[in-house]
Amino acid sequence: MRIVIENRIDAPRVIVVLVPIASVAMALVFGGILMSIVGADPIETYAAMAEGAFGSPEQWKVGQYYSITETLVKAIPLMLTGLAVGVAFRMLFWNIGAEGQLVLGGVSASAVALWMGDLIPGIPDSAWVYLPMMAIAGIIAGGIWAVVPALLKAYLKVNEIITTLMLNYVAILWYQYLFNVAWKDPAGYGFPGSAKFGECCKIARISGRLHWGLAVAFISALIMWIILDKTKWGYQIRLIGENVSAARYAGINIGKNIVGVMLLSGGLAGLAGMVEVAGISHSLQEGLNVGYGFTAIIISWLARLNPWGIVLVANMFAAILVGGDQIQMTMGLPGSVAHVLQGAMLFCVLGGEFFQRYRLTVKR
Amino acid sequence: MSPNIDLENGIGLDMRLITKRFPGVLAADQVNFSVRKGEVHGLLGENGAGKTTLMSILCGLYMPDDGEIFLGTERNAVEKVNIGSPREAIQLGIGMVHQHFRLVQSHTVAENCILGLSDKSIIINHTEIANRIAAIGERYQMHIEPDSYVWQLSIGEQQRVEILKMLYRNADVLILDEPTAVLTPQESQALGITLRAMAKEGKAVVFISHKLDEIMEITDRVTVLRNGCNVKTVETAETDKEKLANLMVGRNVVFSVERPSFKARNPVLEVDGVTAQNDKGVDAVSNVTFSVKGGEILGVAGVSGNGQQELAEVITGLRRSTEGTVKVGGINLTNRTPDKFIFNGVGHIPGDRIGVGLAGNLSVSDNLIMKAFRGGVVSRGIFLRNEAVRDYSDRLINDFDVDTPDRNTPVRNLSGGNQQKAILAREIMARTEQGTRDNGLLVAVQPTRGLDVGATEVVRRLLLTQCEQGDAILLISDDLDEILSISTNIAVMFSGKIMGIVDGDKADISEIGIMMAGGDKSAL
């Protein structure tokens, strides 16, 4: 008797639905075992995490939605960067540089917020003028940062994993120099960070810290879905991702598509940076490069590069992050439990794919 | 029954009544193959004749469905063996040099030679290994530096390393799969000397080829295979190229269709003095000139790897030419991008169905619109019209009788024949929709490779129908039967050149066979 691994030709629908759910459950069990090892009750801990991420019925009754809004606040940049890397991954272009693209998007949006008024005298102090300009600046900066590796890849065949990864550090170091030194607010009592933006440079809040960047993220997901599923361009991206030789044979210009897709990818990441500075920090300061661009890689992969899947997984990850912060405070557990859970989920879901692709049968 | 046991030299290898079936194909049908110690034995046959299947069985990659294998022992007796894996084959002294080398580029020659050997000591004795390699090299006239890295070596030298590797493992039966395909004439000659030296030492050497010149020059005996069956085993000294060509190709054209009467129209494809390089940067097509008229099928015959693939790529915009011009319908498209060729009515059935012609994971429907997606049939502005895509693919599936569960099935799940029908449907219909049908060109590379008889017939009939409707068709195929049965004219390619163009009706197989092997037409 032996166990034989067989190729599945078509995975049944049950398997397609069940395997990811079982994988996430596996990851939670794994996390629970780890918690037991460090001496915490897993059920109690998960409950605390859930409360941290979503709040409790008592809080909801008195109209307190702080937990949920905090989760959504974290989900906004995760959704945008998830969509950013997702579109590039669809074409098998490994954009590992969303972090740097996000940071530069935030930097250039800040530049607009801080100095556009000085440079263009007489420009109205209106959010309808400033916010679009900041968004465009963020998109352009992120796009340019992404197009450099795209051009290198398209025309010189330079490995994009290396270039996008390394450009992260360049972007992050520039950003740190700017808010620590060059753009430091003289009236900031010596604290690092630029001057606060004017009122017209702030995205309006919905509730708590939750701002209308949430709408930007959902609209971006909608646009990405339309591009990928409904347009000729989306079809070309899919074809390139599945078989680049076939795409070339079909008359598709690969180089042009790499550049186009990376402009879109970097632009979305840059927009995430703009939304962060205009929605949360209201100045260029510490806290932009907290790893959204890297977490986005896991998110988009778990979501199988589907835009709505990315929205869903990004929110789930945001809940884990916020819940993780919560148990740090209430239960004295390290916040990195959240990162362990994220990692475990990635492993389990990738491992689960094996069962979608193959079937185990016992032969005697 | 064991043919031709020569007790004087002893049997090196005897394969008896080997049968191997693949789904839908009988790759080897009761094949007998016997090699004496001390001879170089040629294995001759067209692509798909069963040569590679037979040798893969011998080196443990496939298990035969039926038949027995005997190996010669030291006392000139034979012993039945069971070869279950490549490792067992090596232990039994069977070594194979594949067409694509199995070498680690960043390792030295010596390191490659000992790779995978289960030596008991942990420490590698470099001097001893180097000395042994040098000794083997000297014995068989293959000079190679044991300490040089493989990436530094030329292709010919790398091949010598492969042979050395087998000799280092004490192989007694050596199989070389089309070894000269990658060699220059000088390197081929050196290889011949090495092979003769190995035979002299009592080794049994199997030399797979379809180049008749080399078979005549190097081998002692030749076994010819066709369609998975033995045709004949002959002494090389008692035959000649023409006889071998006839044996290899077979006089009977299995498939015959009515060839369309050729009505002279305007030339659609004009290729003038085209030279192009292969991926390694070597000239693969040199100074090729021909034209194909509307309503004509120009068959390009030749042993694969003589530049046909590269020629097809130049004519469809996938490869740059270094010299010469390509005109389609009078428009100069030399070195333009593939989309320009598509817009000008060039359809392309690529030789590599899965690697180039289709995106296996995408649906049948997505694959069917690969060329038409730009046009108004399935799109409007920047958007694809999903309903139009659905109707269009259903129509193609229906009209071309593509057997698929539905249009959303991943195309990789279709049989080879249905995949090819899908490609043909796409290539033919994309041009119809663009209104460029009248002076269309269809470049068909190995259109029936790997297909069963029924699908083969459908594909050939489709090509003929297109031709009758006025398309120019460039048919590139290794299958001489196919070329002979449907071509209006036949061009024969050898090492990047066109050796001659003959009238399809008056074509003489042996003449074509000689040209395929690089022989001069006038020398006959």
Interface residues (C-beta under 8 A of the other chain):
Chain A: I9 D10 K230 T231 K232 W233 G234 Y235 R238 L239 E242 N243 S245 A246 A247 R248 Y249 A250 G251 I252 N253
Chain B: T316 G317 L318 T337 P338 D339 K340 F341 I342 H348 P350 D352 G355 V356 G357 L358 A359 G360 N361 L362 D366 I369 M370 K371 F373 R374 S379 I382 F383 L384 N386 P410 N413
